[in-house]
Amino acid sequence: MAGSSFSKLLIRRQLLARFRSSPPLFSSSSSTLLGAPQLREASTAPRVGGDGALVAPSRASHWIDSSRTLSRASFSSRASDIDESQAPAAIDYRSMMPEEEFHRLADDTIHSLQEKFEEYGDSLQMDGYDVDYGNHVLTLKLGSLGTYVINKQTPNRQIWLSSPVSGPSRFDWDSATKGWVYRRTKAKLLQLLEEELEQLCGQHIDLS
């Protein structure tokens, strides 16, 4: 019996020494909690009770895994609550304006601009000034000052402008004001061109 008691005491001391040698749950030097793998290892190690009996491992690791599962499930639930019907619907421009009407309005505007640009060039006498229209594209060259390109975009029912001053813009027909408007900035096509050309060339131009 003495040998058996001594063997049990030796095993308990070895287990206790192994448990004490494992890293603590809280590091006083860094004041930070240990990571999940270290916490799981420490929580599942056996310990010796006050009466010398072995105490079963705690269920901390099971709680950690369960909390992670719940966290992932909660995130998935929140993501699935997003109502896709609240996203902005794509605009079908063809349903807003018949193609024939678009061509009439856009062609009238572009042809009028071509005439006004040619008259403007005659009064400027600027080197490199040139107006060209072909393949439904109106090009205004201002020499070293840059080039304007104006063309129709039939699928979108828009007039597109490439400007050396303001960059690219897309104009929609506004039936209320009877003009082409850039919806992002509310700029009007004719007014924008008047302001920019006067800024570049130093002479007013009336495009209305």
Backbone as CSV, one residue per row, in Angstrom:
resi,resn,N_x,N_y,N_z,CA_x,CA_y,CA_z,C_x,C_y,C_z
1,MET,0.824,-1.204,0.000,0.000,0.000,0.000,0.859,1.256,0.000
2,ALA,1.981,1.194,0.739,2.847,2.373,0.804,3.398,2.702,-0.570
3,GLY,3.767,1.638,-1.338,4.297,1.883,-2.688,3.245,2.468,-3.595
4,SER,2.013,1.985,-3.471,0.926,2.510,-4.311,0.642,3.964,-3.995
5,SER,0.619,4.318,-2.707,0.356,5.717,-2.320,1.465,6.627,-2.812
6,PHE,2.709,6.121,-2.726,3.835,6.935,-3.173,3.762,7.184,-4.677
7,SER,3.347,6.171,-5.460,3.236,6.327,-6.919,2.166,7.349,-7.273
8,LYS,1.005,7.296,-6.580,-0.061,8.257,-6.859,0.389,9.678,-6.536
9,LEU,1.120,9.813,-5.400,1.596,11.142,-5.015,2.584,11.678,-6.039
10,LEU,3.445,10.794,-6.569,4.427,11.204,-7.572,3.737,11.669,-8.853
11,ILE,2.694,10.939,-9.275,1.956,11.316,-10.494,1.282,12.667,-10.317
12,ARG,0.702,12.889,-9.136,0.029,14.165,-8.883,1.016,15.325,-8.927
13,ARG,2.212,15.096,-8.344,3.212,16.160,-8.349,3.678,16.478,-9.777
14,GLN,3.828,15.427,-10.601,4.246,15.651,-11.993,3.195,16.448,-12.771
15,LEU,1.919,16.087,-12.572,0.842,16.810,-13.251,0.777,18.263,-12.797
16,LEU,0.958,18.449,-11.470,0.917,19.805,-10.932,2.073,20.637,-11.468
17,ALA,3.265,20.014,-11.565,4.425,20.740,-12.085,4.233,21.110,-13.556
18,ARG,3.630,20.197,-14.323,3.381,20.466,-15.746,2.382,21.596,-15.915
19,PHE,1.348,21.596,-15.084,0.330,22.647,-15.163,0.905,24.002,-14.809
20,ARG,1.783,24.028,-13.766,2.368,25.309,-13.350,3.340,25.854,-14.391
21,SER,3.966,24.958,-15.172,4.930,25.408,-16.178,4.274,25.967,-17.427
22,SER,2.952,25.727,-17.605,2.241,26.260,-18.783,2.064,27.764,-18.645
23,PRO,2.003,28.537,-19.787,1.900,30.010,-19.723,0.623,30.455,-19.049
24,PRO,0.652,31.544,-18.290,-0.543,32.056,-17.605,-1.544,32.592,-18.612
25,LEU,-2.816,32.667,-18.156,-3.873,33.193,-19.015,-3.721,34.683,-19.246
26,PHE,-3.043,35.374,-18.347,-2.884,36.824,-18.461,-1.423,37.165,-18.285
27,SER,-0.868,37.903,-19.229,0.537,38.268,-19.177,0.674,39.630,-18.531
28,SER,1.331,39.679,-17.350,1.462,40.943,-16.623,2.437,41.877,-17.305
29,SER,3.406,41.306,-18.065,4.393,42.170,-18.700,3.804,42.946,-19.867
30,SER,2.919,42.297,-20.624,2.325,42.965,-21.782,0.914,43.437,-21.529
31,SER,0.303,42.968,-20.415,-1.069,43.346,-20.038,-2.047,43.046,-21.158
32,THR,-1.825,41.912,-21.848,-2.738,41.515,-22.911,-3.166,40.096,-22.694
33,LEU,-4.364,39.786,-23.089,-4.866,38.428,-22.981,-4.164,37.540,-23.983
34,LEU,-3.988,36.254,-23.611,-3.384,35.306,-24.518,-4.340,34.996,-25.649
35,GLY,-3.781,34.446,-26.743,-4.596,34.105,-27.889,-5.470,32.907,-27.621
36,ALA,-6.398,32.639,-28.549,-7.361,31.554,-28.383,-6.698,30.196,-28.276
37,PRO,-5.628,29.864,-29.076,-5.011,28.545,-28.935,-4.413,28.330,-27.565
38,GLN,-3.720,29.376,-26.975,-3.132,29.231,-25.648,-4.206,29.103,-24.592
39,LEU,-5.294,29.874,-24.730,-6.377,29.795,-23.759,-7.027,28.430,-23.785
40,ARG,-7.188,27.865,-24.986,-7.817,26.549,-25.091,-6.933,25.480,-24.446
41,GLU,-5.578,25.591,-24.671,-4.668,24.598,-24.111,-4.647,24.672,-22.596
42,ALA,-4.633,25.901,-22.048,-4.590,26.059,-20.600,-5.882,25.609,-19.956
43,SER,-7.004,25.880,-20.617,-8.292,25.551,-20.017,-8.558,24.063,-20.021
44,THR,-7.910,23.310,-20.923,-8.154,21.868,-20.993,-7.145,21.066,-20.200
45,ALA,-6.131,21.710,-19.576,-5.134,20.973,-18.786,-5.740,20.540,-17.454
46,PRO,-5.406,19.322,-16.976,-5.925,18.866,-15.672,-5.280,19.624,-14.537
47,ARG,-5.959,19.736,-13.428,-5.399,20.381,-12.253,-5.673,19.534,-11.017
48,VAL,-4.946,19.806,-9.963,-5.056,19.048,-8.717,-5.824,19.870,-7.704
49,GLY,-6.862,19.283,-7.124,-7.669,19.985,-6.137,-6.986,20.066,-4.790
50,GLY,-7.646,20.744,-3.866,-7.074,20.920,-2.536,-6.909,19.613,-1.786
51,ASP,-7.741,18.623,-2.086,-7.645,17.330,-1.407,-6.723,16.368,-2.120
52,GLY,-6.009,16.858,-3.163,-5.080,15.996,-3.872,-5.711,15.216,-4.992
53,ALA,-7.018,15.355,-5.221,-7.690,14.612,-6.281,-7.612,15.384,-7.587
54,LEU,-7.576,14.677,-8.720,-7.543,15.312,-10.036,-8.908,15.895,-10.371
55,VAL,-8.910,17.120,-10.924,-10.150,17.800,-11.292,-10.269,17.786,-12.812
56,ALA,-11.457,17.474,-13.318,-11.679,17.385,-14.766,-11.457,18.742,-15.432
57,PRO,-11.007,18.756,-16.689,-10.782,20.027,-17.407,-12.072,20.826,-17.504
58,SER,-11.898,22.170,-17.572,-13.071,23.044,-17.705,-13.611,22.986,-19.124
59,ARG,-14.785,23.593,-19.336,-15.425,23.595,-20.651,-15.182,24.918,-21.387
60,ALA,-14.037,25.584,-21.057,-13.751,26.878,-21.691,-13.577,26.740,-23.198
61,SER,-12.867,25.651,-23.616,-12.649,25.485,-25.056,-13.961,25.308,-25.795
62,HIS,-14.900,24.582,-25.172,-16.210,24.403,-25.813,-16.931,25.742,-25.924
63,TRP,-16.771,26.590,-24.896,-17.410,27.916,-24.929,-16.801,28.790,-26.019
64,ILE,-15.469,28.708,-26.210,-14.806,29.504,-27.242,-15.302,29.111,-28.618
65,ASP,-15.323,27.785,-28.897,-15.788,27.328,-30.204,-17.247,27.689,-30.434
66,SER,-18.069,27.597,-29.371,-19.485,27.922,-29.508,-19.682,29.399,-29.803
67,SER,-18.875,30.254,-29.112,-19.018,31.695,-29.326,-18.624,32.077,-30.745
68,ARG,-17.587,31.384,-31.279,-17.191,31.670,-32.661,-18.294,31.277,-33.631
69,THR,-18.906,30.129,-33.374,-19.999,29.677,-34.240,-21.162,30.651,-34.210
70,LEU,-21.492,31.138,-32.990,-22.586,32.095,-32.862,-22.260,33.402,-33.560
71,SER,-20.961,33.826,-33.469,-20.560,35.075,-34.107,-20.706,34.979,-35.616
72,ARG,-20.253,33.832,-36.188,-20.384,33.666,-37.632,-21.842,33.608,-38.054
73,ALA,-22.662,32.937,-37.244,-24.084,32.834,-37.572,-24.760,34.192,-37.506
74,SER,-24.348,35.023,-36.506,-24.936,36.357,-36.371,-24.587,37.224,-37.562
75,PHE,-23.297,37.136,-38.029,-22.877,37.925,-39.184,-23.651,37.510,-40.429
76,SER,-23.802,36.184,-40.616,-24.530,35.697,-41.784,-25.979,36.147,-41.748
77,SER,-26.560,36.198,-40.534,-27.946,36.622,-40.406,-28.108,38.085,-40.776
78,ARG,-27.127,38.916,-40.329,-27.212,40.340,-40.659,-27.048,40.555,-42.159
79,ALA,-26.142,39.799,-42.782,-25.928,39.965,-44.220,-27.156,39.568,-45.015
80,SER,-27.860,38.523,-44.532,-29.037,38.070,-45.271,-30.223,38.996,-45.099
81,ASP,-30.143,39.916,-44.097,-31.249,40.844,-43.876,-31.259,41.992,-44.875
82,ILE,-30.176,42.137,-45.686,-30.099,43.235,-46.640,-31.146,43.032,-47.728
83,ASP,-31.955,44.045,-47.943,-33.024,43.973,-48.936,-32.484,44.468,-50.270
84,GLU,-32.261,43.543,-51.200,-31.704,43.925,-52.488,-32.664,44.791,-53.291
85,SER,-33.939,44.756,-52.942,-34.907,45.566,-53.685,-34.728,47.054,-53.426
86,GLN,-33.953,47.401,-52.359,-33.733,48.807,-52.045,-32.630,49.415,-52.904
87,ALA,-31.872,48.606,-53.641,-30.822,49.123,-54.510,-31.449,49.900,-55.663
88,PRO,-30.757,50.963,-56.131,-31.322,51.761,-57.223,-31.474,50.937,-58.492
89,ALA,-32.607,51.057,-59.111,-32.876,50.290,-60.328,-32.217,50.956,-61.523
90,ALA,-31.807,50.156,-62.482,-31.207,50.681,-63.702,-32.259,51.438,-64.510
91,ILE,-31.815,52.539,-65.102,-32.733,53.380,-65.865,-32.782,52.908,-67.312
92,ASP,-33.952,52.679,-67.818,-34.138,52.329,-69.219,-34.446,53.609,-69.986
93,TYR,-33.401,54.205,-70.574,-33.565,55.485,-71.247,-34.478,55.372,-72.470
94,ARG,-34.527,54.185,-73.061,-35.361,54.017,-74.249,-36.839,54.195,-73.936
95,SER,-37.207,53.886,-72.671,-38.608,54.052,-72.296,-38.940,55.503,-71.973
96,MET,-37.910,56.359,-71.817,-38.137,57.746,-71.443,-38.301,58.646,-72.668
97,MET,-37.604,58.319,-73.753,-37.666,59.162,-74.943,-37.577,58.283,-76.191
98,PRO,-38.500,58.434,-77.125,-38.415,57.678,-78.382,-37.127,58.025,-79.126
99,GLU,-36.577,57.057,-79.824,-35.301,57.262,-80.505,-35.390,58.361,-81.553
100,GLU,-36.510,58.436,-82.267,-36.662,59.463,-83.295,-36.622,60.865,-82.690
101,GLU,-37.275,61.026,-81.555,-37.275,62.335,-80.896,-35.886,62.693,-80.391
102,PHE,-35.175,61.693,-79.874,-33.809,61.952,-79.403,-32.926,62.432,-80.543
103,HIS,-32.969,61.752,-81.672,-32.134,62.154,-82.808,-32.482,63.567,-83.260
104,ARG,-33.747,63.901,-83.269,-34.151,65.244,-83.696,-33.585,66.302,-82.760
105,LEU,-33.735,66.097,-81.451,-33.253,67.072,-80.472,-31.727,67.157,-80.466
106,ALA,-31.066,66.008,-80.498,-29.604,66.000,-80.450,-29.003,66.579,-81.727
107,ASP,-29.555,66.210,-82.879,-29.031,66.733,-84.145,-29.224,68.243,-84.239
108,ASP,-30.371,68.737,-83.820,-30.607,70.187,-83.836,-29.572,70.909,-82.978
109,THR,-29.281,70.348,-81.806,-28.317,70.983,-80.905,-26.911,70.958,-81.487
110,ILE,-26.483,69.815,-81.997,-25.120,69.687,-82.506,-24.918,70.522,-83.772
111,HIS,-25.884,70.534,-84.660,-25.759,71.331,-85.884,-25.761,72.827,-85.572
112,SER,-26.555,73.223,-84.582,-26.556,74.629,-84.171,-25.202,75.018,-83.580
113,LEU,-24.625,74.124,-82.782,-23.301,74.391,-82.216,-22.249,74.499,-83.314
114,GLN,-22.348,73.672,-84.328,-21.389,73.724,-85.433,-21.411,75.096,-86.107
115,GLU,-22.587,75.603,-86.382,-22.705,76.914,-87.022,-22.163,78.021,-86.123
116,LYS,-22.513,77.962,-84.819,-22.054,79.000,-83.895,-20.537,78.948,-83.721
117,PHE,-19.967,77.759,-83.709,-18.511,77.633,-83.579,-17.794,78.208,-84.808
118,GLU,-18.346,77.972,-85.987,-17.731,78.501,-87.210,-17.778,80.027,-87.223
119,GLU,-18.897,80.609,-86.811,-19.002,82.069,-86.734,-18.041,82.623,-85.677
120,TYR,-17.931,81.916,-84.584,-17.041,82.346,-83.498,-15.585,82.346,-83.966
121,GLY,-15.223,81.337,-84.754,-13.844,81.264,-85.252,-13.509,82.396,-86.201
122,ASP,-14.489,82.826,-86.986,-14.248,83.936,-87.913,-13.928,85.224,-87.163
123,SER,-14.515,85.399,-85.988,-14.275,86.619,-85.214,-13.012,86.524,-84.358
124,LEU,-12.544,85.322,-84.110,-11.371,85.157,-83.248,-10.057,85.313,-83.995
125,GLN,-9.980,84.723,-85.182,-8.720,84.687,-85.924,-7.622,84.019,-85.075
126,MET,-7.915,82.836,-84.592,-6.980,82.101,-83.734,-6.248,81.032,-84.539
127,ASP,-4.945,80.937,-84.351,-4.167,79.896,-85.016,-4.562,78.521,-84.469
128,GLY,-4.826,77.601,-85.380,-5.180,76.253,-84.971,-6.650,76.058,-84.678
129,TYR,-7.447,77.116,-84.873,-8.890,76.998,-84.636,-9.524,76.251,-85.804
130,ASP,-10.291,75.203,-85.490,-10.905,74.415,-86.561,-12.168,73.731,-86.048
131,VAL,-13.177,73.696,-86.913,-14.444,73.033,-86.599,-14.659,71.915,-87.609
132,ASP,-14.955,70.713,-87.109,-15.159,69.576,-88.002,-16.331,68.736,-87.508
133,TYR,-17.145,68.280,-88.476,-18.274,67.411,-88.137,-18.280,66.216,-89.083
134,GLY,-18.281,65.013,-88.493,-18.306,63.804,-89.299,-18.646,62.600,-88.447
135,ASN,-19.413,61.683,-89.023,-19.842,60.475,-88.298,-20.570,60.826,-86.995
136,HIS,-21.371,61.885,-87.066,-22.177,62.326,-85.924,-21.316,62.811,-84.752
137,VAL,-20.096,63.238,-85.039,-19.191,63.744,-84.001,-18.759,65.154,-84.383
138,LEU,-18.954,66.107,-83.467,-18.546,67.493,-83.669,-17.253,67.745,-82.894
139,THR,-16.231,68.231,-83.617,-14.926,68.480,-83.004,-14.576,69.957,-83.146
140,LEU,-14.197,70.571,-82.046,-13.768,71.967,-82.029,-12.335,72.022,-81.515
141,LYS,-11.412,72.426,-82.394,-10.005,72.524,-82.022,-9.650,73.984,-81.760
142,LEU,-8.971,74.199,-80.644,-8.567,75.551,-80.251,-7.048,75.683,-80.227
143,GLY,-6.377,75.035,-81.154,-4.926,75.102,-81.199,-4.303,74.492,-79.956
144,SER,-3.397,75.246,-79.348,-2.700,74.755,-78.154,-3.578,74.770,-76.905
145,LEU,-4.773,75.354,-77.007,-5.655,75.442,-75.838,-6.420,74.151,-75.578
146,GLY,-6.491,73.284,-76.585,-7.188,72.021,-76.374,-8.259,71.770,-77.421
147,THR,-8.974,70.671,-77.251,-9.979,70.236,-78.221,-11.260,69.812,-77.516
148,TYR,-12.381,70.236,-78.076,-13.702,69.803,-77.604,-14.238,68.733,-78.553
149,VAL,-14.868,67.711,-77.983,-15.520,66.667,-78.773,-16.941,66.501,-78.253
150,ILE,-17.910,66.597,-79.166,-19.329,66.479,-78.807,-19.962,65.430,-79.713
151,ASN,-20.631,64.458,-79.109,-21.260,63.409,-79.917,-22.500,62.850,-79.225
152,LYS,-23.308,62.143,-80.004,-24.529,61.527,-79.486,-24.227,60.140,-78.926
153,GLN,-24.990,59.761,-77.902,-24.987,58.409,-77.361,-26.428,57.921,-77.381
154,THR,-26.799,57.317,-78.503,-28.199,56.937,-78.712,-28.736,55.954,-77.674
155,PRO,-28.008,54.883,-77.301,-28.570,53.938,-76.322,-28.952,54.598,-75.005
156,ASN,-28.161,55.614,-74.586,-28.433,56.307,-73.324,-29.290,57.553,-73.493
157,ARG,-29.572,57.913,-74.739,-30.323,59.136,-75.025,-29.596,60.349,-74.433
158,GLN,-28.285,60.425,-74.685,-27.468,61.488,-74.107,-26.579,62.129,-75.168
159,ILE,-26.118,63.345,-74.846,-25.039,63.993,-75.582,-23.811,63.979,-74.684
160,TRP,-22.711,63.483,-75.229,-21.478,63.399,-74.450,-20.536,64.517,-74.877
161,LEU,-19.887,65.107,-73.873,-18.948,66.201,-74.112,-17.595,65.859,-73.504
162,SER,-16.544,66.064,-74.293,-15.181,65.969,-73.780,-14.582,67.363,-73.850
163,SER,-14.230,67.913,-72.677,-13.778,69.300,-72.588,-12.349,69.370,-72.051
164,PRO,-11.502,70.259,-72.608,-10.155,70.439,-72.060,-10.167,71.157,-70.713
165,VAL,-11.321,71.680,-70.324,-11.440,72.398,-69.049,-12.110,71.539,-67.986
166,SER,-13.301,71.052,-68.270,-14.089,70.322,-67.265,-14.057,68.812,-67.432
167,GLY,-13.416,68.315,-68.491,-13.331,66.879,-68.682,-14.588,66.300,-69.323
168,PRO,-14.841,65.007,-69.121,-16.002,64.362,-69.747,-17.290,64.641,-68.979
169,SER,-18.371,64.824,-69.726,-19.691,65.050,-69.128,-20.744,64.381,-70.004
170,ARG,-21.849,63.975,-69.367,-22.953,63.333,-70.087,-24.232,64.129,-69.820
171,PHE,-24.853,64.588,-70.873,-26.003,65.480,-70.748,-27.282,64.769,-71.186
172,ASP,-28.308,64.896,-70.338,-29.634,64.354,-70.631,-30.575,65.499,-71.015
173,TRP,-31.553,65.189,-71.825,-32.530,66.191,-72.215,-33.483,66.456,-71.061
174,ASP,-33.619,67.747,-70.717,-34.524,68.162,-69.650,-35.722,68.854,-70.295
175,SER,-36.862,68.183,-70.255,-38.054,68.731,-70.912,-38.556,69.990,-70.220
176,ALA,-38.237,70.161,-68.933,-38.709,71.337,-68.199,-38.008,72.608,-68.675
177,THR,-36.689,72.510,-68.895,-35.916,73.681,-69.321,-35.639,73.688,-70.820
178,LYS,-36.056,72.617,-71.503,-35.834,72.504,-72.943,-34.353,72.613,-73.286
179,GLY,-33.548,71.881,-72.546,-32.113,71.904,-72.789,-31.448,70.642,-72.267
180,TRP,-30.145,70.535,-72.553,-29.360,69.380,-72.127,-28.672,69.698,-70.808
181,VAL,-28.860,68.815,-69.816,-28.386,69.066,-68.452,-27.533,67.896,-67.975
182,TYR,-26.415,68.229,-67.346,-25.560,67.225,-66.700,-26.110,67.011,-65.293
183,ARG,-26.728,65.870,-65.060,-27.471,65.660,-63.813,-26.584,65.681,-62.572
184,ARG,-25.328,65.320,-62.725,-24.452,65.274,-61.553,-24.182,66.661,-60.994
185,THR,-23.971,67.640,-61.867,-23.642,68.993,-61.421,-24.738,70.002,-61.751
186,LYS,-25.778,69.575,-62.457,-26.871,70.451,-62.892,-26.403,71.486,-63.911
187,ALA,-25.230,71.272,-64.495,-24.722,72.210,-65.499,-25.481,72.033,-66.808
188,LYS,-25.712,73.144,-67.497,-26.382,73.121,-68.797,-25.326,73.155,-69.898
189,LEU,-25.547,72.358,-70.925,-24.542,72.197,-71.978,-24.157,73.526,-72.614
190,LEU,-25.124,74.289,-73.086,-24.818,75.533,-73.794,-24.162,76.556,-72.875
191,GLN,-24.662,76.664,-71.658,-24.089,77.624,-70.713,-22.658,77.244,-70.346
192,LEU,-22.413,75.947,-70.172,-21.063,75.488,-69.841,-20.082,75.809,-70.961
193,LEU,-20.495,75.571,-72.202,-19.621,75.871,-73.339,-19.358,77.368,-73.462
194,GLU,-20.373,78.175,-73.236,-20.184,79.632,-73.300,-19.147,80.093,-72.279
195,GLU,-19.265,79.611,-71.055,-18.350,80.036,-69.994,-16.920,79.569,-70.261
196,GLU,-16.772,78.330,-70.700,-15.427,77.801,-70.911,-14.748,78.432,-72.123
197,LEU,-15.481,78.638,-73.206,-14.880,79.240,-74.394,-14.466,80.688,-74.139
198,GLU,-15.267,81.405,-73.380,-14.879,82.778,-73.030,-13.644,82.776,-72.136
199,GLN,-13.571,81.792,-71.249,-12.406,81.675,-70.372,-11.142,81.354,-71.171
200,LEU,-11.252,80.486,-72.156,-10.088,80.074,-72.940,-9.695,81.103,-73.994
201,CYS,-10.697,81.645,-74.686,-10.418,82.503,-75.842,-10.476,83.994,-75.532
202,GLY,-11.043,84.339,-74.377,-11.102,85.742,-73.999,-12.164,86.530,-74.727
203,GLN,-13.109,85.858,-75.348,-14.171,86.544,-76.084,-15.485,85.797,-75.871
204,HIS,-16.555,86.564,-75.641,-17.856,85.954,-75.361,-18.428,85.305,-76.616
205,ILE,-19.179,84.218,-76.406,-19.892,83.539,-77.480,-21.304,83.231,-77.006
206,ASP,-22.271,83.496,-77.858,-23.678,83.254,-77.525,-24.138,81.999,-78.264
207,LEU,-24.449,80.948,-77.507,-24.849,79.674,-78.103,-26.338,79.392,-77.975
208,SER,-27.074,80.296,-77.350,-28.508,80.053,-77.155,-29.306,80.408,-78.410
